[in-house]
Amino acid sequence: MAVLGAGGSGLAAVSLALHGGASVTAFDSGNPEKLLPAVGKFAAKGVTLICGEAALAPSGRFDLAVISPGIDAGTPIGKVFEAAAEELIGEIEFANRLSNIPVIAITGTNGKTTTTALIDFMLRGVGLKSIAAGNIGKAYSEVVLEGEPLDWVVLEVSSFQLETVVDFSPRIAVWMNFAPDHMDRYKTLEDYRAAKLRLFERVNDETLVISKFEEGFEFPLQSTFSAFAEEAALGFEDGMIVDRSSGRTFDFHSGNLHGKHNAENVMVALAVADQLGLSWEQVRESINAFEAPAHRCEKIAMIGGVTFINDSKSTNLHALESALAGEEKPVVLIVGGKEKGLDFSSLNELVSGRVRAAICIGEIAGNISKDWADFTVCDTAVSVEEAVAKSLTLAETGEVVLFSPGTSSFDMFRGYEERGDVFRKAVTDRMTA
């Protein structure tokens, strides 16, 4: 058996394969010097990791090749092993073939991580044994290897992971939303959407499908949700999540989450509860106690009646759009970062209605200011700390300072986590000043 990729997913697949008695060789076409630490990790398991150009010339054939999600099957190493193995599958498919634990799988462009964590938290809150895994936390293979007796695995599944599924069919499948992203991997937007929709290609009579309300979603649905579309089965009215068929309500504002997009995440959790025969009253306490993962519309503080929200995970325009659309109060927005060809003018209408002032940072700051200056107050800052200082002079009592960059952070930071940590510190420093 061959495992492609020297990262955490590949290492987990190797461990699971060895546990099953397979003979395994690992391959990664990356720089051999940079992969030296990984070579040691694989060697500790008794597995050879073949690196660099040598990984593109395997000797012999393999019964199975498991490819990590970070590797596009269309790249040279993917094509080589598509020919050199009887079957090429992904780590999600591999783990699922060796597991009998029922799965709740969640895909979409934005909101996957929060919703996955929320559902896991909700299930454990009512005494079920559950774990969140996949594109969040542990690799699915690691969960299967550990062999813990579980009632559910809640999987966040990305388009990358879904490209290589074959028979994977979860008990509950969730479609969060869809918007342009990862266009450095996909030739067209249709290709990206098709990869995500592979989650639903193997639904059967036992599969329960929950979807954000969309015209033309062709798969059989158990429930729909939306904080904006009146046609959805679960909606949002005056701070309450409403089941439009029964009249049941759930007070969203009684919990720790913030924004209408998070109300949609709670709707998904409630829809899952319905499918599992759990009443909304049974799950109310755990849902209300749940706190958003760091950097995802995370409440940081309130200073002088102004709420500060850290949404540093906003690395694309749809994430920014969702965060803005979810706000019910006027916004002072801190926005910007790396220039990667995004058209911020596409949000002009939403910004003009929601954003009272924008403080622009990063490589793209000048372009955003130019796009938005005609309908909102625009300023620029050379750092996140300066942006926070300026936001305090602009925001008024009852308003929200939203840090939602809408693009990646690599012009200023190592990643969105570091960027969000800097924002959090800048805000908390102001509290103690």
C-alpha positions as CSV (number, residue, x, y, z in Angstrom):
1,M,0.0,0.0,0.0
2,A,1.2,3.6,-0.8
3,V,0.4,6.7,1.2
4,L,0.9,10.0,-0.5
5,G,1.7,13.0,1.6
6,A,4.0,13.5,4.7
7,G,1.6,15.7,6.7
8,G,-0.7,14.7,9.6
9,S,-3.3,13.1,7.4
10,G,-0.7,10.9,5.7
11,L,0.8,9.9,9.0
12,A,-2.6,9.0,10.4
13,A,-3.4,6.9,7.3
14,V,-0.1,5.1,7.7
15,S,-0.8,4.3,11.3
16,L,-4.3,2.9,10.5
17,A,-2.9,0.9,7.6
18,L,-0.2,-0.7,9.8
19,H,-2.8,-1.5,12.5
20,G,-4.7,-3.4,9.8
21,G,-1.6,-5.4,8.9
22,A,-0.8,-3.7,5.6
23,S,2.7,-3.2,4.2
24,V,3.1,0.5,3.7
25,T,5.5,2.9,1.8
26,A,5.0,6.6,2.0
27,F,5.7,9.1,-0.8
28,D,6.0,12.9,-0.9
29,S,7.4,14.8,-3.9
30,G,8.4,17.8,-1.8
31,N,11.8,19.1,-1.0
32,P,13.8,16.2,0.6
33,E,15.7,18.6,3.0
34,K,12.5,20.2,4.3
35,L,10.9,16.7,4.7
36,L,13.7,15.4,6.9
37,P,11.7,15.8,10.1
38,A,8.8,13.9,8.5
39,V,11.2,11.1,7.4
40,G,12.0,10.6,11.0
41,K,8.4,10.4,12.1
42,F,7.6,7.8,9.5
43,A,10.7,5.8,10.2
44,A,9.7,5.7,13.9
45,K,6.6,3.7,12.7
46,G,8.8,1.4,10.5
47,V,7.7,3.1,7.3
48,T,10.0,4.5,4.6
49,L,9.1,8.0,3.3
50,I,10.4,8.4,-0.2
51,C,10.9,12.1,-1.0
52,G,11.5,14.5,-4.0
53,E,11.9,13.2,-7.5
54,A,12.2,9.6,-6.3
55,A,8.6,9.8,-5.2
56,L,7.6,10.1,-8.8
57,A,9.2,6.9,-9.8
58,P,7.8,4.1,-7.6
59,S,9.0,0.6,-8.1
60,G,6.3,-2.1,-8.7
61,R,2.5,-1.8,-8.2
62,F,0.3,-1.2,-5.2
63,D,-3.0,-2.6,-4.3
64,L,-4.1,0.8,-2.9
65,A,-2.8,4.3,-2.8
66,V,-4.2,6.8,-0.2
67,I,-3.7,10.4,-1.1
68,S,-3.7,13.2,1.4
69,P,-6.2,16.1,0.8
70,G,-3.4,18.7,0.4
71,I,-2.3,16.9,-2.8
72,D,-4.3,17.4,-5.9
73,A,-4.9,14.1,-7.7
74,G,-4.1,15.9,-11.0
75,T,-0.6,16.8,-9.9
76,P,2.3,14.6,-11.1
77,I,2.5,12.4,-8.0
78,G,-1.3,11.9,-8.2
79,K,-1.1,10.9,-11.8
80,V,1.8,8.6,-11.2
81,F,0.0,6.6,-8.5
82,E,-3.3,6.6,-10.3
83,A,-1.4,4.5,-12.8
84,A,0.8,2.6,-10.3
85,A,-2.0,1.5,-7.9
86,E,-5.1,-0.6,-8.4
87,E,-7.1,2.1,-6.7
88,L,-6.4,5.7,-5.6
89,I,-8.6,7.0,-2.8
90,G,-8.4,9.8,-0.1
91,E,-7.9,9.5,3.6
92,I,-11.6,10.1,4.4
93,E,-12.6,7.2,2.1
94,F,-9.9,4.9,3.6
95,A,-10.9,5.6,7.2
96,N,-14.5,5.2,6.4
97,R,-14.0,1.7,4.9
98,L,-12.5,0.6,8.2
99,S,-15.2,2.2,10.5
100,N,-18.7,1.3,11.5
101,I,-19.4,4.5,13.5
102,P,-22.2,6.6,12.1
103,V,-21.1,9.9,10.6
104,I,-22.5,13.4,10.5
105,A,-20.6,15.2,7.6
106,I,-20.6,18.9,7.1
107,T,-19.3,20.7,4.0
108,G,-19.6,24.2,2.6
109,T,-17.4,27.2,1.9
110,N,-17.8,28.9,5.3
111,G,-19.2,27.9,8.7
112,K,-18.1,24.3,8.6
113,T,-15.7,24.5,11.6
114,T,-18.0,26.3,13.9
115,T,-21.0,24.0,13.0
116,T,-18.9,20.9,13.4
117,A,-17.7,21.9,16.8
118,L,-21.2,23.0,17.9
119,I,-22.8,19.7,16.9
120,D,-20.1,17.7,18.7
121,F,-20.5,19.9,21.8
122,M,-24.3,19.5,21.6
123,L,-24.2,15.7,21.3
124,R,-21.7,15.4,24.2
125,G,-23.9,17.8,26.2
126,V,-26.8,15.3,26.1
127,G,-24.6,12.3,27.1
128,L,-23.8,10.9,23.6
129,K,-20.2,9.9,22.8
130,S,-19.0,12.0,20.0
131,I,-15.9,13.5,18.5
132,A,-15.2,16.3,15.9
133,A,-12.7,15.3,13.3
134,G,-11.7,15.5,9.6
135,N,-10.8,19.0,8.6
136,I,-11.0,20.0,12.2
137,G,-9.0,18.4,15.1
138,K,-7.9,14.8,14.5
139,A,-7.8,13.1,11.1
140,Y,-10.6,10.6,10.6
141,S,-8.0,7.8,10.3
142,E,-6.7,8.7,13.8
143,V,-10.2,8.4,15.3
144,V,-10.8,5.0,13.7
145,L,-7.4,3.8,14.9
146,E,-8.0,4.8,18.5
147,G,-11.1,2.5,18.5
148,E,-13.0,4.4,21.1
149,P,-16.7,3.4,21.4
150,L,-18.5,6.3,19.9
151,D,-22.1,7.1,19.0
152,W,-21.1,9.6,16.3
153,V,-18.2,11.1,14.4
154,V,-18.9,14.7,13.3
155,L,-16.7,15.3,10.3
156,E,-15.8,18.6,8.7
157,V,-15.1,17.7,5.1
158,S,-13.5,20.0,2.6
159,S,-13.7,20.0,-1.1
160,F,-10.1,18.6,-1.2
161,Q,-11.2,15.6,0.9
162,L,-14.3,15.0,-1.1
163,E,-12.5,14.8,-4.4
164,T,-11.3,11.3,-3.7
165,V,-14.3,9.7,-1.9
166,V,-15.9,6.6,-3.6
167,D,-18.4,4.9,-1.3
168,F,-18.4,7.4,1.6
169,S,-22.0,8.1,2.6
170,P,-22.7,9.7,6.0
171,R,-25.8,9.1,8.0
172,I,-26.4,12.9,8.1
173,A,-25.0,15.2,5.3
174,V,-25.0,19.0,5.7
175,W,-24.6,21.6,3.0
176,M,-23.7,24.9,4.7
177,N,-23.4,27.3,1.7
178,F,-21.3,27.9,-1.4
179,A,-19.2,30.8,-2.6
180,P,-16.0,31.3,-4.7
181,D,-12.8,30.0,-3.0
182,H,-9.8,27.8,-3.7
183,M,-9.6,29.0,-7.3
184,D,-5.8,28.3,-7.2
185,R,-6.8,24.6,-7.1
186,Y,-9.8,24.5,-9.4
187,K,-10.0,25.5,-13.0
188,T,-13.6,26.8,-12.7
189,L,-16.1,27.6,-10.0
190,E,-18.2,24.7,-11.3
191,D,-15.3,22.3,-10.6
192,Y,-15.1,23.6,-7.0
193,R,-18.9,23.2,-6.5
194,A,-18.8,19.7,-8.1
195,A,-16.1,18.6,-5.6
196,K,-18.2,19.7,-2.6
197,L,-21.4,18.1,-4.0
198,R,-19.6,14.7,-4.1
199,L,-20.8,14.4,-0.5
200,F,-24.3,13.9,-1.7
201,E,-23.7,11.6,-4.7
202,R,-24.0,8.5,-2.6
203,V,-26.9,9.4,-0.4
204,N,-29.4,6.6,0.1
205,D,-32.7,6.0,1.8
206,E,-31.0,6.2,5.2
207,T,-29.1,9.5,4.5
208,L,-30.6,12.6,6.0
209,V,-29.7,15.8,4.1
210,I,-29.8,19.2,5.7
211,S,-29.2,22.2,3.5
212,K,-29.1,26.0,3.5
213,F,-32.1,27.0,1.4
214,E,-31.0,27.3,-2.2
215,E,-32.9,27.3,-5.4
216,G,-32.1,24.2,-7.5
217,F,-30.5,22.1,-4.8
218,E,-31.4,18.7,-6.3
219,F,-30.9,16.2,-3.5
220,P,-33.7,14.9,-1.3
221,L,-33.9,17.2,1.7
222,Q,-34.9,16.5,5.3
223,S,-34.7,20.1,6.4
224,T,-33.6,23.6,5.1
225,F,-32.4,26.6,7.0
226,S,-31.6,30.3,6.3
227,A,-31.5,33.5,8.3
228,F,-32.6,35.4,5.2
229,A,-34.9,33.2,3.0
230,E,-38.5,33.1,4.1
231,E,-38.9,29.8,2.2
232,A,-36.6,27.9,4.6
233,A,-38.0,25.4,7.1
234,L,-35.9,27.0,9.9
235,G,-35.7,30.8,9.9
236,F,-34.6,33.8,12.0
237,E,-37.1,36.4,13.2
238,D,-36.4,39.1,15.9
239,G,-33.6,37.2,17.5
240,M,-35.5,33.9,17.5
241,I,-34.8,30.8,15.5
242,V,-38.2,29.6,14.2
243,D,-39.5,26.3,13.0
244,R,-42.0,27.5,10.4
245,S,-43.9,24.2,10.3
246,S,-44.5,23.8,14.0
247,G,-44.0,27.3,15.4
248,R,-41.3,26.2,17.8
249,T,-38.8,28.9,18.7
250,F,-35.2,29.0,20.1
251,D,-33.8,32.2,21.6
252,F,-30.5,32.7,19.8
253,H,-29.5,35.7,21.8
254,S,-29.6,33.7,25.0
255,G,-26.3,31.9,24.0
256,N,-22.7,33.0,23.4
257,L,-22.7,33.1,19.6
258,H,-23.0,36.3,17.6
259,G,-24.4,37.2,14.2
260,K,-27.0,35.8,11.8
261,H,-24.5,33.5,10.2
262,N,-24.0,31.9,13.6
263,A,-27.8,31.7,14.0
264,E,-27.7,29.5,10.8
265,N,-25.0,27.3,12.5
266,V,-27.4,26.9,15.4
267,M,-30.2,26.0,13.0
268,V,-28.1,23.2,11.6
269,A,-27.5,21.9,15.1
270,L,-31.3,22.0,15.9
271,A,-32.0,20.3,12.6
272,V,-29.6,17.5,13.6
273,A,-31.2,17.3,17.0
274,D,-34.6,16.8,15.3
275,Q,-33.2,13.9,13.2
276,L,-31.8,12.2,16.3
277,G,-35.0,12.5,18.2
278,L,-33.7,15.1,20.6
279,S,-36.0,17.9,21.6
280,W,-34.9,21.6,21.4
281,E,-35.3,21.8,25.2
282,Q,-32.9,18.9,25.7
283,V,-30.1,20.6,23.7
284,R,-30.8,24.2,24.7
285,E,-28.3,24.3,27.6
286,S,-25.4,22.9,25.6
287,I,-26.1,25.1,22.5
288,N,-26.3,28.2,24.7
289,A,-23.0,27.2,26.5
290,F,-21.1,26.8,23.3
291,E,-18.5,29.4,22.4
292,A,-17.3,30.1,18.9
293,P,-13.8,28.7,18.0
294,A,-11.1,31.3,18.1
295,H,-11.0,33.8,15.2
296,R,-14.5,32.9,13.9
297,C,-16.8,35.8,14.9
298,E,-15.4,35.5,18.4
299,K,-16.6,38.1,21.0
300,I,-13.5,39.6,22.5
301,A,-14.7,42.4,24.7
302,M,-17.0,45.3,25.2
303,I,-15.4,48.7,25.7
304,G,-17.5,51.8,26.3
305,G,-20.6,50.0,25.0
306,V,-18.8,48.9,21.8
307,T,-18.6,45.2,21.1
308,F,-15.3,43.9,19.5
309,I,-15.6,40.8,17.3
310,N,-12.6,38.8,16.0
311,D,-13.3,37.2,12.6
312,S,-9.7,36.8,11.5
313,K,-10.7,33.5,9.9
314,S,-12.4,35.6,7.2
315,T,-10.0,35.0,4.4
316,N,-12.4,35.4,1.4
317,L,-15.2,37.7,0.4
318,H,-18.0,35.3,1.2
319,A,-16.8,35.0,4.8
320,L,-16.7,38.8,5.0
321,E,-20.2,39.0,3.4
322,S,-21.6,36.5,5.9
323,A,-20.1,38.3,8.9
324,L,-21.5,41.7,7.7
325,A,-24.9,40.3,6.8
326,G,-25.1,38.7,10.2
327,E,-24.7,42.0,12.1
328,E,-27.8,43.6,13.4
329,K,-26.1,46.8,14.6
330,P,-24.0,49.5,12.8
331,V,-20.5,48.3,12.1
332,V,-17.0,49.8,12.2
333,L,-15.2,47.4,10.0
334,I,-11.4,46.6,10.0
335,V,-10.8,45.0,6.7
336,G,-8.0,44.1,4.3
337,G,-4.8,42.1,4.0
338,K,-3.1,40.4,1.1
339,E,-3.8,41.5,-2.5
340,K,-5.0,38.3,-4.2
341,G,-7.2,39.7,-6.9
342,L,-10.5,39.9,-4.9
343,D,-13.1,42.4,-6.0
344,F,-14.2,44.2,-2.8
345,S,-16.5,46.4,-4.9
346,S,-18.8,43.4,-5.2
347,L,-19.8,44.1,-1.6
348,N,-20.6,47.8,-2.2
349,E,-24.4,47.5,-1.6
350,L,-24.0,45.5,1.6
351,V,-21.2,47.8,2.9
352,S,-23.2,50.9,2.2
353,G,-26.1,49.6,4.3
354,R,-24.2,48.0,7.2
355,V,-20.7,49.7,7.5
356,R,-20.7,53.2,9.1
357,A,-16.9,53.3,8.8
358,A,-14.1,51.1,7.4
359,I,-10.5,51.0,8.5
360,C,-8.4,49.4,5.8
361,I,-5.1,47.5,6.3
362,G,-2.6,45.5,4.3
363,E,-1.6,45.5,0.7
364,I,-5.2,46.0,-0.5
365,A,-6.0,48.9,1.8
366,G,-5.8,51.5,-0.9
367,N,-8.0,49.6,-3.3
368,I,-10.7,49.0,-0.7
369,S,-10.7,52.7,0.3
370,K,-11.1,53.7,-3.3
371,D,-14.0,51.3,-3.9
372,W,-15.9,52.3,-0.8
373,A,-15.1,56.0,-0.2
374,D,-18.3,57.2,-1.9
375,F,-20.7,55.7,0.5
376,T,-18.9,55.2,3.9
377,V,-16.2,56.7,6.0
378,C,-12.8,55.1,5.0
379,D,-9.5,55.4,6.7
380,T,-6.3,53.3,6.5
381,A,-3.9,51.9,9.2
382,V,-0.5,50.5,8.9
383,S,-1.0,47.9,11.6
384,V,-3.8,46.1,13.4
385,E,-2.9,47.9,16.6
386,E,-3.4,51.3,14.8
387,A,-6.7,50.1,13.3
388,V,-8.0,49.2,16.8
389,A,-7.0,52.6,18.1
390,K,-8.8,54.3,15.3
391,S,-11.9,52.1,15.7
392,L,-12.2,53.3,19.3
393,T,-12.4,56.9,18.1
394,L,-15.0,56.1,15.3
395,A,-17.3,53.6,17.0
396,E,-20.3,54.8,19.1
397,T,-22.1,53.1,22.0
398,G,-24.2,50.2,20.8
399,E,-22.1,49.6,17.7
400,V,-19.8,46.8,16.7
401,V,-16.1,46.8,15.7
402,L,-15.8,43.9,13.4
403,F,-12.4,42.6,12.5
404,S,-13.2,40.6,9.3
405,P,-10.3,41.1,6.8
406,G,-12.0,39.3,3.8
407,T,-8.7,38.1,2.4
408,S,-5.6,36.2,3.5
409,S,-3.0,37.5,6.0
410,F,0.3,36.5,4.4
411,D,1.4,40.1,3.6
412,M,1.6,40.8,7.4
413,F,1.3,37.6,9.3
414,R,2.1,33.9,9.2
415,G,-1.6,33.0,9.1
416,Y,-5.0,34.1,10.2
417,E,-4.4,32.7,13.7
418,E,-1.5,35.1,14.4
419,R,-3.5,37.9,12.8
420,G,-6.4,37.2,15.1
421,D,-4.2,37.0,18.2
422,V,-2.7,40.4,17.4
423,F,-6.2,41.8,17.2
424,R,-7.3,40.2,20.5
425,K,-4.2,41.6,22.3
426,A,-4.7,45.1,20.8
427,V,-8.3,45.1,22.1
428,T,-7.5,43.7,25.6
429,D,-4.6,46.1,26.0
430,R,-7.0,48.9,25.5
431,M,-9.2,47.5,28.2
432,T,-6.4,47.7,30.7
433,A,-4.9,51.0,29.5
